[in-house]
Amino acid sequence: MKFTIYGSGCAKCKQLTANAEEAANAKGVKYEIEKVTDTNAIIDAGIMRTPALAIDGEIVIEGKVANADEIQQLFP
């Protein structure tokens, strides 16, 4: 599973990253994390509000920090 975190690298982005890792570890899922901090790349991805999370290329969270339980519910 691939998580992509979109944002400037702020505290909220870091928390979203930690929550995604926690969700994956709780389910025993192998994962990789990509962080996208380039403003143009974020805009090109269609993100209007950060932080945002994509799972396997699909944007599932935008503009908020979801907790680990919320992220687990989004797993395919």
C-alpha positions as CSV (number, residue, x, y, z in Angstrom):
1,M,0.0,0.0,0.0
2,K,1.3,3.5,-0.8
3,F,0.5,6.5,1.2
4,T,1.1,9.9,-0.3
5,I,1.0,12.9,2.1
6,Y,0.5,16.3,0.4
7,G,1.5,19.4,2.4
8,S,4.2,21.8,3.3
9,G,5.7,19.6,6.0
10,C,4.0,21.4,8.8
11,A,3.0,19.9,12.1
12,K,-0.4,18.8,10.7
13,C,1.3,17.0,7.8
14,K,3.6,15.2,10.2
15,Q,0.7,14.2,12.4
16,L,-1.2,12.8,9.4
17,T,1.9,10.9,8.4
18,A,2.2,9.4,11.9
19,N,-1.5,8.5,11.9
20,A,-1.3,6.8,8.6
21,E,1.7,4.7,9.8
22,E,-0.2,3.8,13.0
23,A,-3.2,2.7,11.0
24,A,-1.1,0.5,8.7
25,N,0.9,-1.0,11.6
26,A,-2.3,-1.8,13.5
27,K,-3.6,-3.7,10.5
28,G,-0.3,-5.4,9.7
29,V,-0.2,-3.8,6.3
30,K,3.1,-3.3,4.4
31,Y,3.3,0.3,3.2
32,E,5.5,3.0,1.8
33,I,5.1,6.8,2.3
34,E,5.7,9.5,-0.2
35,K,5.7,13.1,0.9
36,V,4.8,15.8,-1.7
37,T,5.8,19.3,-0.5
38,D,6.1,21.1,-3.9
39,T,3.2,23.5,-4.2
40,N,2.9,23.0,-8.0
41,A,2.8,19.2,-7.6
42,I,0.1,19.6,-4.9
43,I,-2.0,21.8,-7.2
44,D,-1.4,19.4,-10.2
45,A,-2.8,16.6,-8.0
46,G,-6.0,18.6,-7.6
47,I,-5.5,19.3,-3.9
48,M,-7.2,22.4,-2.7
49,R,-6.5,22.1,1.0
50,T,-3.6,20.5,2.9
51,P,-2.8,18.3,4.6
52,A,-4.1,15.6,2.2
53,L,-3.7,11.9,2.0
54,A,-3.8,9.6,-1.0
55,I,-3.9,5.8,-0.7
56,D,-2.6,4.0,-3.8
57,G,-3.1,7.1,-5.8
58,E,-6.6,8.0,-4.8
59,I,-7.1,11.1,-2.7
60,V,-9.1,10.1,0.4
61,I,-8.5,12.9,2.9
62,E,-8.1,16.6,2.2
63,G,-7.8,19.6,4.6
64,K,-7.9,17.7,7.9
65,V,-5.8,15.4,10.1
66,A,-7.7,12.1,10.3
67,N,-6.9,9.8,13.2
68,A,-5.7,6.3,12.7
69,D,-9.1,4.7,13.0
70,E,-10.6,7.0,10.3
71,I,-7.7,6.1,8.0
72,Q,-8.1,2.4,8.6
73,Q,-11.7,2.6,7.4
74,L,-10.4,4.0,4.1
75,F,-8.2,1.0,3.3
76,P,-9.2,-0.9,0.2
